[in-house]
Amino acid sequence: MNGVARTAVGAAWLRARESERPDRLFDDPYAGAFVAAAGAGQGSGAAGVFGDHLAFRTRFFDDYLRESGCDQVVLPAAGLDSRAYRLAWPAGVRLFELDQPELLAFKDGVLRELGATARCERVPVPVDLREDWPGRLRAAGFDPARPTAWLVEGLLIYLSAAEAGRLLGEIGALSAAGSRLAFEHDRAAAAALIERARTMPALRRVATLWKGGLGEDAVAWLTTRGWRADVVELSALAARYGRPAQGGGFLTAVRGDADHPDSPE
């Protein structure tokens, strides 16, 4: 199992654990099946460090997607999350899932075994994001002239600043006015999480894959490239979700006019 697959299964384990709680923030009825099919287990250390954070993240981004108003949705590095199956989507939504071919094949196999039915039009796009993923996405039927809701969930921390800038630039180049974008945002919290995880044997292997992400003020970065961005702090969600929150936050942005063409950096 490579690093990408281990990370995806680890996140599925945390979603399964959250789904068992009486006060759960979301319900992922497929997460446990992914973990079982992978024959993998996780330790309590992962739950202690990431459990509530992943619960906050999943719930916030679930709400963001459902409320985006876009009928075209793209999930780069979709992993083993089952939003196409577990969320109640408005009619007409087309959801593109991008991830490595092996991971999507594993995911599709488990879902077929379960007899799961997507609640929107789901379009898997097997591709490595280091390749020409925009070309593969277009070939799968993506329409760059339509407003799109993008969710870059849990990915940027695995990229260097240059890689993150290139990915976000490619997303911008495909985004019509009115498109939306969301990802995690808090450099200080991310750095503290990396350092803590690297001291824990159960998490050290995954932590070695983390490169830190964009590495600059993401709001300013996006503003100069035609996006209107806002940050929601985790502390502001604590009362709403009924959970204590540590540092960190989520960024959401809306694409303005087309006068700020993006280019990979």
C-alpha positions in Angstrom: 0.0 0.0 0.0 1.6 3.3 -1.1 1.6 6.5 0.8 -1.4 7.9 -1.0 -3.5 4.8 -0.3 -2.4 4.7 3.3 -3.5 8.3 3.8 -6.8 7.7 2.1 -7.5 4.6 4.2 -6.5 6.4 7.4 -9.0 9.2 6.6 -11.7 6.6 5.9 -11.0 5.0 9.3 -11.5 8.4 11.0 -14.7 9.0 9.1 -16.0 5.5 10.1 -15.1 6.3 13.7 -16.9 9.7 13.6 -20.0 8.0 12.0 -20.3 5.8 15.0 -20.7 8.6 17.5 -24.1 9.6 18.7 -23.2 13.3 18.3 -21.6 12.7 14.9 -21.1 15.7 12.6 -21.7 13.6 9.5 -22.5 10.0 8.5 -20.3 8.1 6.1 -21.9 4.6 5.8 -19.2 3.4 3.4 -16.0 4.4 5.2 -15.9 1.2 7.3 -16.2 -1.0 4.2 -13.1 0.8 2.6 -11.1 0.1 5.8 -12.2 -3.5 5.9 -11.4 -4.1 2.3 -8.0 -2.6 2.7 -7.3 -4.9 5.6 -5.9 -1.9 7.5 -6.2 -0.6 11.0 -5.3 2.7 12.7 -4.2 3.5 16.2 -5.7 5.7 18.8 -3.0 8.3 18.2 -4.5 9.1 14.8 -7.9 9.6 16.4 -6.4 11.9 19.1 -4.5 14.1 16.7 -6.8 14.1 13.7 -10.3 12.9 14.8 -12.1 16.2 15.7 -10.2 18.1 13.0 -11.3 15.7 10.3 -14.9 15.8 11.6 -14.9 19.6 11.5 -13.3 19.5 8.0 -15.7 17.0 6.6 -18.8 18.7 7.9 -17.7 22.2 6.8 -16.8 21.1 3.3 -20.0 19.0 3.0 -22.0 22.1 3.7 -19.8 24.2 1.4 -20.5 21.9 -1.5 -24.2 21.5 -1.0 -24.6 25.3 -0.7 -22.3 26.3 -3.5 -25.0 26.8 -6.1 -22.8 25.1 -8.7 -24.0 22.1 -10.6 -20.5 21.2 -11.6 -18.2 19.9 -8.8 -14.6 18.8 -9.0 -12.7 17.0 -6.2 -9.0 16.8 -6.9 -7.5 14.0 -4.8 -11.0 12.8 -4.0 -9.6 9.8 -2.0 -12.1 7.4 -0.4 -14.7 10.0 0.6 -18.1 9.0 -0.7 -19.8 12.4 -1.0 -21.3 11.4 -4.4 -23.2 8.7 -2.5 -23.8 10.0 1.0 -24.9 13.6 0.4 -28.3 14.8 -0.8 -27.4 16.7 -4.0 -29.6 19.1 -5.9 -30.9 17.8 -9.2 -28.5 18.1 -12.2 -25.2 18.0 -10.2 -22.3 16.5 -12.0 -19.4 15.5 -9.7 -15.9 14.7 -11.0 -13.5 12.7 -8.8 -9.8 12.9 -9.6 -7.4 10.6 -8.1 -4.8 7.9 -8.9 -6.1 5.1 -11.0 -5.4 2.3 -8.5 -7.2 4.2 -5.7 -10.3 4.9 -7.8 -10.4 1.3 -9.0 -10.3 0.1 -5.4 -13.0 2.6 -4.4 -15.2 1.6 -7.3 -14.8 -2.1 -6.5 -15.9 -1.7 -2.9 -18.9 0.5 -3.8 -20.0 -2.1 -6.4 -19.8 -4.8 -3.9 -22.0 -2.8 -1.6 -24.5 -2.1 -4.4 -24.1 1.7 -3.7 -25.8 4.1 -5.9 -24.5 7.7 -6.5 -27.0 10.5 -5.7 -25.6 12.7 -8.5 -23.9 12.1 -11.8 -20.5 10.9 -10.7 -17.6 10.9 -13.1 -14.3 9.2 -11.9 -11.2 10.6 -13.6 -8.2 8.3 -13.0 -5.2 10.6 -13.2 -2.0 11.5 -11.3 -2.2 15.3 -10.5 1.4 15.6 -11.6 0.3 14.8 -15.1 -2.0 16.7 -17.5 -5.0 16.4 -15.3 -6.8 19.5 -16.8 -6.7 17.7 -20.2 -8.1 14.5 -18.7 -10.8 16.4 -16.9 -11.9 18.2 -20.1 -11.9 14.9 -21.9 -14.2 13.5 -19.2 -16.8 16.1 -20.0 -15.8 19.0 -17.7 -17.0 22.4 -19.1 -14.7 25.3 -18.1 -17.4 27.8 -19.2 -19.7 26.7 -16.3 -19.2 27.9 -12.7 -17.6 25.1 -10.8 -17.3 24.2 -7.1 -13.7 23.0 -6.4 -12.7 21.3 -3.2 -9.0 20.8 -2.5 -9.4 18.8 0.7 -6.4 17.7 2.7 -4.1 17.9 -0.4 -2.1 21.1 -0.2 -0.1 20.0 2.8 1.4 17.2 0.7 2.7 19.8 -1.9 5.5 22.2 -1.9 4.8 25.9 -2.3 5.6 25.7 -6.0 3.5 22.6 -6.5 0.5 24.1 -4.6 0.8 27.3 -6.6 0.8 25.4 -9.9 -2.2 23.3 -8.9 -4.2 26.4 -7.8 -3.2 28.2 -10.9 -4.4 25.4 -13.1 -7.7 25.4 -11.2 -8.0 29.1 -11.7 -7.4 28.7 -15.4 -10.4 26.3 -15.6 -12.7 28.4 -13.4 -15.5 30.6 -14.9 -16.8 33.6 -13.1 -18.9 32.5 -10.2 -16.8 29.4 -9.5 -16.0 28.5 -5.9 -12.9 27.1 -4.3 -12.2 25.7 -0.8 -9.3 24.3 1.1 -7.7 24.3 4.6 -5.9 27.4 5.6 -3.7 28.1 8.6 0.1 27.9 8.2 0.9 28.0 11.9 -1.6 25.3 12.7 -0.3 23.1 9.9 3.3 23.5 11.0 2.3 22.5 14.6 0.4 19.5 13.4 3.3 18.3 11.2 5.7 18.6 14.1 3.4 16.8 16.5 2.7 14.0 14.1 6.4 13.4 13.4 6.9 12.6 17.0 4.3 9.8 17.0 5.3 6.4 15.6 1.8 5.6 14.2 1.9 8.9 12.2 5.5 9.4 11.4 5.4 7.7 8.0 2.5 9.8 6.8 4.0 13.0 8.2 7.2 12.5 6.1 5.0 13.1 3.0 4.0 16.5 4.1 5.7 19.5 2.4 3.7 22.4 3.9 1.5 23.7 1.1 1.3 27.2 -0.4 3.6 28.7 2.2 2.3 32.3 2.0 -0.8 34.3 2.6 -3.4 32.4 0.6 -6.0 35.2 0.7 -3.6 37.7 -0.8 -2.3 35.0 -3.3 -5.8 34.3 -4.5 -6.9 38.0 -4.5 -4.2 38.9 -7.0 -5.5 36.1 -9.3 -9.1 37.0 -9.5 -10.7 35.3 -6.4 -12.5 36.9 -3.5 -11.4 34.9 -0.5 -12.5 34.6 3.1 -11.3 32.4 6.0 -13.5 30.7 8.6 -11.6 29.9 11.8 -12.3 26.6 13.5 -13.0 28.4 16.7 -16.0 30.1 15.0 -17.4 26.6 14.3 -16.9 25.2 17.7 -20.2 26.4 19.1 -22.1 25.4 16.0 -20.6 21.9 16.0 -20.6 21.4 19.8 -16.9 20.4 19.9 -13.9 22.2 21.2 -11.6 23.4 18.5 -7.9 24.1 18.3 -6.2 26.4 15.8 -6.8 26.3 12.1 -9.4 27.3 9.6 -10.9 26.9 6.2 -10.7 29.2 3.2 -13.5 29.7 0.7 -13.3 31.8 -2.4 -15.4 33.0 -5.3 -14.1 33.6 -8.8 -14.6 37.2 -10.0 -14.4 38.3 -13.6 -12.0 36.8 -16.2 -9.5 39.7 -16.1 -7.0 37.8 -14.0 -5.9 34.8 -16.1 -4.1 32.2 -14.0 -1.0 30.4 -15.2 0.9 27.6 -13.4 3.8 28.7 -11.3 
